Amino acid sequence: MTDPHALGASFTPYLAELLLARGGLSWVRLFVSIPGCVACVAVSLTTDVSLDDAKSRPGWRGRMRRE
């Protein structure tokens, strides 16, 4: 079965070329900047996990060090 992320990554340059041909460079900028903005919002909404919370989760093997 094909990985959907690999398919999207291989399709992106062709879509960017199509947007460039039909709408110009401003459409390509929009096409690139929207996922970047979504990623920034997603990172800003994540919370930091403290060491005590990490120890209580299954699969913790002591890889986190207290600084």
N, CA, C and O atoms as a GROMACS GRO file, in nm:
protein
  268
    1MET      N    1   0.084  -0.118   0.000
    1MET     CA    2   0.000   0.000   0.000
    1MET      C    3   0.088   0.124   0.000
    1MET      O    4   0.192   0.126   0.067
    2THR      N    5   0.050   0.225  -0.071
    2THR     CA    6   0.128   0.347  -0.085
    2THR      C    7   0.107   0.438   0.035
    2THR      O    8  -0.006   0.456   0.082
    3ASP      N    9   0.216   0.495   0.084
    3ASP     CA   10   0.208   0.590   0.195
    3ASP      C   11   0.147   0.720   0.144
    3ASP      O   12   0.196   0.776   0.046
    4PRO      N   13   0.039   0.769   0.208
    4PRO     CA   14  -0.026   0.892   0.157
    4PRO      C   15   0.063   1.014   0.165
    4PRO      O   16   0.049   1.106   0.084
    5HIS      N   17   0.156   1.018   0.262
    5HIS     CA   18   0.246   1.134   0.271
    5HIS      C   19   0.346   1.134   0.155
    5HIS      O   20   0.381   1.240   0.102
    6ALA      N   21   0.392   1.016   0.117
    6ALA     CA   22   0.486   1.008   0.005
    6ALA      C   23   0.417   1.050  -0.125
    6ALA      O   24   0.478   1.115  -0.210
    7LEU      N   25   0.293   1.014  -0.139
    7LEU     CA   26   0.218   1.052  -0.258
    7LEU      C   27   0.199   1.203  -0.263
    7LEU      O   28   0.213   1.265  -0.369
    8GLY      N   29   0.168   1.263  -0.149
    8GLY     CA   30   0.151   1.408  -0.144
    8GLY      C   31   0.280   1.482  -0.170
    8GLY      O   32   0.280   1.585  -0.238
    9ALA      N   33   0.389   1.430  -0.118
    9ALA     CA   34   0.519   1.495  -0.137
    9ALA      C   35   0.563   1.486  -0.283
    9ALA      O   36   0.626   1.579  -0.334
   10SER      N   37   0.531   1.378  -0.350
   10SER     CA   38   0.571   1.367  -0.491
   10SER      C   39   0.479   1.447  -0.582
   10SER      O   40   0.517   1.482  -0.694
   11PHE      N   41   0.359   1.477  -0.536
   11PHE     CA   42   0.263   1.551  -0.616
   11PHE      C   43   0.280   1.703  -0.603
   11PHE      O   44   0.236   1.778  -0.690
   12THR      N   45   0.344   1.747  -0.496
   12THR     CA   46   0.357   1.889  -0.466
   12THR      C   47   0.428   1.969  -0.576
   12THR      O   48   0.377   2.075  -0.613
   13PRO      N   49   0.542   1.925  -0.629
   13PRO     CA   50   0.607   2.005  -0.734
   13PRO      C   51   0.520   2.024  -0.858
   13PRO      O   52   0.522   2.130  -0.921
   14TYR      N   53   0.443   1.922  -0.893
   14TYR     CA   54   0.357   1.934  -1.011
   14TYR      C   55   0.244   2.034  -0.986
   14TYR      O   56   0.207   2.110  -1.075
   15LEU      N   57   0.190   2.032  -0.865
   15LEU     CA   58   0.086   2.127  -0.832
   15LEU      C   59   0.142   2.269  -0.827
   15LEU      O   60   0.075   2.364  -0.869
   16ALA      N   61   0.264   2.284  -0.777
   16ALA     CA   62   0.327   2.417  -0.774
   16ALA      C   63   0.350   2.469  -0.916
   16ALA      O   64   0.330   2.587  -0.943
   17GLU      N   65   0.392   2.382  -1.006
   17GLU     CA   66   0.411   2.423  -1.146
   17GLU      C   67   0.278   2.463  -1.210
   17GLU      O   68   0.272   2.560  -1.285
   18LEU      N   69   0.173   2.389  -1.179
   18LEU     CA   70   0.042   2.421  -1.232
   18LEU      C   71  -0.006   2.556  -1.180
   18LEU      O   72  -0.060   2.637  -1.255
   19LEU      N   73   0.013   2.580  -1.050
   19LEU     CA   74  -0.025   2.709  -0.993
   19LEU      C   75   0.056   2.823  -1.051
   19LEU      O   76   0.004   2.932  -1.074
   20LEU      N   77   0.184   2.800  -1.076
   20LEU     CA   78   0.269   2.902  -1.136
   20LEU      C   79   0.222   2.936  -1.277
   20LEU      O   80   0.219   3.053  -1.316
   21ALA      N   81   0.187   2.834  -1.352
   21ALA     CA   82   0.144   2.856  -1.491
   21ALA      C   83   0.008   2.926  -1.498
   21ALA      O   84  -0.015   3.008  -1.587
   22ARG      N   85  -0.081   2.893  -1.406
   22ARG     CA   86  -0.217   2.946  -1.414
   22ARG      C   87  -0.240   3.071  -1.331
   22ARG      O   88  -0.317   3.159  -1.371
   23GLY      N   89  -0.174   3.081  -1.216
   23GLY     CA   90  -0.205   3.192  -1.128
   23GLY      C   91  -0.087   3.283  -1.098
   23GLY      O   92  -0.106   3.393  -1.046
   24GLY      N   93   0.032   3.240  -1.130
   24GLY     CA   94   0.150   3.321  -1.104
   24GLY      C   95   0.217   3.284  -0.973
   24GLY      O   96   0.174   3.193  -0.901
   25LEU      N   97   0.323   3.355  -0.945
   25LEU     CA   98   0.406   3.326  -0.829
   25LEU      C   99   0.332   3.350  -0.698
   25LEU      O  100   0.361   3.284  -0.598
   26SER      N  101   0.238   3.443  -0.697
   26SER     CA  102   0.164   3.470  -0.573
   26SER      C  103   0.083   3.348  -0.530
   26SER      O  104   0.067   3.326  -0.410
   27TRP      N  105   0.031   3.270  -0.623
   27TRP     CA  106  -0.043   3.149  -0.588
   27TRP      C  107   0.050   3.043  -0.530
   27TRP      O  108   0.011   2.969  -0.440
   28VAL      N  109   0.171   3.035  -0.583
   28VAL     CA  110   0.268   2.938  -0.530
   28VAL      C  111   0.309   2.979  -0.389
   28VAL      O  112   0.321   2.894  -0.301
   29ARG      N  113   0.329   3.108  -0.366
   29ARG     CA  114   0.361   3.155  -0.231
   29ARG      C  115   0.250   3.119  -0.133
   29ARG      O  116   0.277   3.074  -0.022
   30LEU      N  117   0.126   3.137  -0.174
   30LEU     CA  118   0.012   3.102  -0.090
   30LEU      C  119   0.009   2.951  -0.064
   30LEU      O  120  -0.017   2.908   0.049
   31PHE      N  121   0.035   2.873  -0.166
   31PHE     CA  122   0.037   2.727  -0.156
   31PHE      C  123   0.143   2.678  -0.059
   31PHE      O  124   0.123   2.578   0.010
   32VAL      N  125   0.256   2.748  -0.052
   32VAL     CA  126   0.364   2.710   0.038
   32VAL      C  127   0.343   2.766   0.178
   32VAL      O  128   0.378   2.701   0.277
   33SER      N  129   0.287   2.886   0.188
   33SER     CA  130   0.277   2.950   0.319
   33SER      C  131   0.162   2.898   0.404
   33SER      O  132   0.172   2.900   0.527
   34ILE      N  133   0.054   2.852   0.345
   34ILE     CA  134  -0.059   2.801   0.425
   34ILE      C  135  -0.019   2.680   0.509
   34ILE      O  136  -0.047   2.680   0.629
   35PRO      N  137   0.046   2.578   0.454
   35PRO     CA  138   0.089   2.468   0.542
   35PRO      C  139   0.191   2.512   0.647
   35PRO      O  140   0.193   2.457   0.757
   36GLY      N  141   0.273   2.610   0.616
   36GLY     CA  142   0.366   2.662   0.714
   36GLY      C  143   0.295   2.729   0.830
   36GLY      O  144   0.334   2.713   0.946
   37CYS      N  145   0.191   2.805   0.799
   37CYS     CA  146   0.111   2.869   0.905
   37CYS      C  147   0.038   2.766   0.989
   37CYS      O  148   0.030   2.779   1.112
   38VAL      N  149  -0.014   2.664   0.926
   38VAL     CA  150  -0.082   2.556   0.999
   38VAL      C  151   0.017   2.487   1.093
   38VAL      O  152  -0.018   2.455   1.206
   39ALA      N  153   0.139   2.464   1.046
   39ALA     CA  154   0.241   2.400   1.130
   39ALA      C  155   0.278   2.488   1.248
   39ALA      O  156   0.296   2.438   1.359
   40CYS      N  157   0.290   2.618   1.227
   40CYS     CA  158   0.322   2.710   1.336
   40CYS      C  159   0.212   2.712   1.441
   40CYS      O  160   0.239   2.713   1.561
   41VAL      N  161   0.088   2.712   1.397
   41VAL     CA  162  -0.024   2.709   1.492
   41VAL      C  163  -0.024   2.577   1.569
   41VAL      O  164  -0.047   2.576   1.690
   42ALA      N  165   0.002   2.467   1.500
   42ALA     CA  166   0.003   2.336   1.566
   42ALA      C  167   0.114   2.330   1.671
   42ALA      O  168   0.092   2.276   1.780
   43VAL      N  169   0.231   2.382   1.641
   43VAL     CA  170   0.341   2.382   1.737
   43VAL      C  171   0.308   2.472   1.856
   43VAL      O  172   0.341   2.438   1.970
   44SER      N  173   0.244   2.583   1.831
   44SER     CA  174   0.212   2.674   1.941
   44SER      C  175   0.104   2.616   2.033
   44SER      O  176   0.094   2.656   2.149
   45LEU      N  177   0.024   2.523   1.983
   45LEU     CA  178  -0.080   2.462   2.064
   45LEU      C  179  -0.034   2.340   2.142
   45LEU      O  180  -0.107   2.289   2.227
   46THR      N  181   0.084   2.291   2.114
   46THR     CA  182   0.134   2.175   2.187
   46THR      C  183   0.180   2.216   2.325
   46THR      O  184   0.216   2.332   2.348
   47THR      N  185   0.178   2.121   2.417
   47THR     CA  186   0.220   2.149   2.554
   47THR      C  187   0.350   2.075   2.583
   47THR      O  188   0.380   1.972   2.523
   48ASP      N  189   0.425   2.130   2.675
   48ASP     CA  190   0.550   2.068   2.716
   48ASP      C  191   0.520   1.957   2.817
   48ASP      O  192   0.435   1.973   2.904
   49VAL      N  193   0.588   1.846   2.804
   49VAL     CA  194   0.570   1.734   2.895
   49VAL      C  195   0.680   1.737   2.998
   49VAL      O  196   0.798   1.736   2.964
   50SER      N  197   0.642   1.741   3.125
   50SER     CA  198   0.743   1.743   3.230
   50SER      C  199   0.800   1.603   3.248
   50SER      O  200   0.744   1.505   3.198
   51LEU      N  201   0.911   1.594   3.317
   51LEU     CA  202   0.978   1.466   3.338
   51LEU      C  203   0.890   1.372   3.420
   51LEU      O  204   0.888   1.252   3.394
   52ASP      N  205   0.818   1.424   3.519
   52ASP     CA  206   0.732   1.340   3.600
   52ASP      C  207   0.617   1.281   3.518
   52ASP      O  208   0.580   1.165   3.538
   53ASP      N  209   0.562   1.360   3.427
   53ASP     CA  210   0.456   1.308   3.339
   53ASP      C  211   0.510   1.202   3.245
   53ASP      O  212   0.443   1.103   3.216
   54ALA      N  213   0.631   1.223   3.198
   54ALA     CA  214   0.690   1.127   3.104
   54ALA      C  215   0.717   0.994   3.172
   54ALA      O  216   0.700   0.888   3.111
   55LYS      N  217   0.759   0.997   3.298
   55LYS     CA  218   0.788   0.872   3.370
   55LYS      C  219   0.662   0.790   3.392
   55LYS      O  220   0.668   0.667   3.398
   56SER      N  221   0.548   0.856   3.403
   56SER     CA  222   0.424   0.782   3.428
   56SER      C  223   0.366   0.722   3.301
   56SER      O  224   0.272   0.642   3.308
   57ARG      N  225   0.418   0.758   3.186
   57ARG     CA  226   0.364   0.706   3.061
   57ARG      C  227   0.431   0.573   3.025
   57ARG      O  228   0.550   0.555   3.050
   58PRO      N  229   0.355   0.482   2.968
   58PRO     CA  230   0.415   0.356   2.926
   58PRO      C  231   0.517   0.378   2.814
   58PRO      O  232   0.497   0.462   2.726
   59GLY      N  233   0.624   0.306   2.819
   59GLY     CA  234   0.727   0.316   2.716
   59GLY      C  235   0.839   0.409   2.752
   59GLY      O  236   0.934   0.423   2.675
   60TRP      N  237   0.833   0.474   2.869
   60TRP     CA  238   0.942   0.563   2.910
   60TRP      C  239   1.058   0.478   2.954
   60TRP      O  240   1.042   0.388   3.037
   61ARG      N  241   1.175   0.505   2.900
   61ARG     CA  242   1.292   0.423   2.930
   61ARG      C  243   1.407   0.506   2.984
   61ARG      O  244   1.522   0.465   2.974
   62GLY      N  245   1.377   0.620   3.040
   62GLY     CA  246   1.483   0.699   3.101
   62GLY      C  247   1.567   0.779   3.002
   62GLY      O  248   1.679   0.818   3.034
   63ARG      N  249   1.515   0.803   2.885
   63ARG     CA  250   1.592   0.877   2.785
   63ARG      C  251   1.594   1.026   2.813
   63ARG      O  252   1.683   1.097   2.766
   64MET      N  253   1.497   1.075   2.889
   64MET     CA  254   1.493   1.218   2.921
   64MET      C  255   1.580   1.245   3.043
   64MET      O  256   1.574   1.171   3.141
   65ARG      N  257   1.660   1.350   3.036
   65ARG     CA  258   1.744   1.386   3.149
   65ARG      C  259   1.697   1.517   3.209
   65ARG      O  260   1.654   1.607   3.137
   66ARG      N  261   1.705   1.527   3.338
   66ARG     CA  262   1.670   1.652   3.405
   66ARG      C  263   1.787   1.746   3.392
   66ARG      O  264   1.902   1.707   3.416
   67GLU      N  265   1.760   1.868   3.355
   67GLU     CA  266   1.868   1.966   3.337
   67GLU      C  267   1.868   2.067   3.448
   67GLU      O  268   1.953   2.156   3.449
   0.00000   0.00000   0.00000
